[in-house]
Amino acid sequence: MEWYPWVVLAHVIGAFGFVFAHGVSAFVAFRIRAARTAEQVATLMELSGSSLMLAYASLLVILVSGIAIGFMGDWWGRAWIWLSIGLLLAIATAMFLVGTKYYIQVRHAVGQTAPQDPGDATFEPIGANELARLLDSRRPEVLAAIGGGGLATLISLMVLKPG
C-alpha cells in the first residue's frame, strides 16, 4: 500500500478543518463591529473561542502530515517546502501580534476573561460608547489580508512547487 497519497489527503483534510474552524473567528471578527451591546459581543467572542480546539487540532494534523510528506516525497532539498514553513511561521506570528492583544482587550471590555488571564481575574464591562470606539477597528481587514494572502501563497507554493 502506498501511504503518500493518504498522508497528502490527511494534510488537505487538516487544512480544510483549520480553515473551517478558524473561519468562525474570522466571521466573528467582522460581525462584532455591528454588535453594540456587551452581551452581543460576549456571545460572539464565546462562539469564536469555541472553534479554537478544532483549529489547533487541525493545525497539528497539517504540521505532522506536512513533515511526513516532506520525508516521503523527498522534498526537503527543494526551496518551496522551506518557504512554506517560513511563511506559515510568519503568518502565525503576524496574526498573533496583530490580533491577540486586541481581542483580549475586547474580551476584557465585555467582562470576559481571556485564556491567558489568571483564574481569579475579573473585568467590568465598559460603556457602550467606549465599546463602539473599540470595535470600530480595521483589525479584521488586516488579519484577513495576512491570513487570506498567506493561505493563497501557501497553496501556490504547494501546488506549483517552485525551486
C-alpha positions in Angstrom: 0.0 0.0 0.0 1.3 3.4 -1.0 1.0 5.8 2.0 2.0 9.0 0.4 -1.5 9.9 -1.1 -3.1 9.1 2.2 -0.8 11.4 4.1 -1.4 14.1 1.5 -5.1 13.5 1.9 -4.7 13.9 5.7 -2.8 17.2 5.1 -5.6 18.5 2.8 -8.3 17.5 5.3 -6.4 19.1 8.1 -6.2 22.3 6.0 -9.9 22.2 5.4 -10.6 21.6 9.1 -8.3 24.5 10.0 -10.0 26.9 7.5 -13.4 25.8 8.6 -12.7 26.3 12.4 -10.7 29.4 12.0 -13.2 30.8 9.7 -15.6 31.1 12.6 -13.2 33.5 14.3 -12.8 35.4 11.0 -16.5 36.0 10.6 -16.8 36.9 14.3 -14.1 39.5 13.8 -16.2 41.3 11.2 -19.6 40.7 12.9 -18.7 42.2 16.3 -18.4 45.6 14.7 -22.2 45.6 14.2 -22.9 44.4 17.8 -23.0 47.2 20.2 -24.0 45.6 23.5 -21.6 43.8 25.7 -23.8 40.8 25.7 -23.8 40.5 21.9 -20.1 40.9 21.7 -19.5 38.4 24.6 -21.7 35.8 22.8 -19.8 36.3 19.6 -16.5 36.0 21.4 -17.6 32.8 23.0 -18.6 31.4 19.6 -15.1 32.3 18.3 -13.4 30.7 21.2 -15.5 27.5 20.8 -13.9 26.8 17.4 -10.3 27.1 18.6 -9.8 23.4 19.7 -10.7 22.2 16.2 -8.5 24.8 14.7 -5.5 23.8 16.8 -6.1 20.1 16.3 -6.3 20.7 12.6 -3.1 22.7 12.6 -1.4 19.8 14.4 -2.6 17.4 11.6 -1.3 19.9 9.0 2.1 20.1 10.6 2.6 16.4 11.3 1.4 15.3 7.8 3.4 18.1 6.1 6.6 17.0 7.8 5.8 13.4 6.8 5.1 14.4 3.3 8.4 16.2 3.2 10.2 13.0 4.0 8.0 10.7 1.9 8.3 12.9 -1.2 12.0 13.7 -0.6 11.0 17.4 -0.7 13.5 18.7 1.9 16.0 19.7 -0.8 13.5 22.0 -2.5 13.1 25.7 -1.7 9.3 25.7 -1.8 8.9 23.5 1.3 11.3 25.7 3.3 9.5 28.8 2.1 6.2 27.2 3.1 7.4 26.5 6.6 8.9 30.0 6.9 5.7 31.6 5.6 3.5 29.6 8.0 5.6 30.7 10.9 5.5 34.3 9.6 1.7 34.2 9.2 1.2 32.8 12.7 3.5 35.4 14.2 1.9 38.3 12.4 -1.7 37.1 13.2 -0.7 36.7 16.9 0.9 40.1 17.1 -1.9 41.9 15.2 -4.9 40.1 16.7 -4.2 38.6 20.2 -3.8 41.8 22.3 -6.7 43.5 20.6 -9.1 40.5 21.1 -8.0 40.1 24.7 -8.9 43.8 25.1 -12.3 43.2 23.5 -12.9 40.3 25.9 -12.0 42.4 28.9 -14.2 45.2 27.6 -17.3 43.0 27.8 -16.4 41.5 31.1 -14.9 38.2 29.9 -11.6 36.7 30.8 -9.1 35.5 28.2 -7.3 32.2 28.3 -4.1 33.9 29.4 -5.8 35.6 32.4 -5.3 34.2 35.9 -8.2 32.1 37.2 -9.4 34.7 39.7 -9.3 37.6 37.2 -12.5 39.7 36.7 -13.3 42.6 34.4 -16.1 45.1 34.4 -17.8 45.8 31.0 -17.0 49.2 29.6 -19.7 51.7 28.5 -21.5 51.4 25.1 -19.7 54.4 23.6 -16.3 53.2 24.6 -17.2 49.7 23.3 -18.3 51.2 20.0 -15.0 53.0 19.6 -13.0 49.9 20.5 -14.9 47.8 17.9 -14.6 50.4 15.2 -11.3 48.9 14.2 -9.8 47.9 10.9 -8.1 44.9 12.6 -10.4 42.3 10.9 -9.3 43.6 7.4 -5.6 43.5 8.4 -6.0 40.0 9.8 -7.9 38.8 6.7 -5.2 40.2 4.4 -2.5 38.5 6.4 -4.3 35.1 6.7 -6.0 35.1 3.3 -3.0 36.3 1.4 -0.7 33.9 3.3 -3.1 31.0 2.7 -3.2 31.8 -1.1 0.6 31.9 -1.2 1.0 28.7 0.8 -1.4 26.9 -1.6 0.5 28.3 -4.6 3.8 27.0 -3.2 2.4 23.5 -2.5 0.7 23.2 -5.9 3.4 24.8 -8.1 6.4 23.5 -6.0 8.8 26.2 -7.4 12.5 25.7 -6.9 
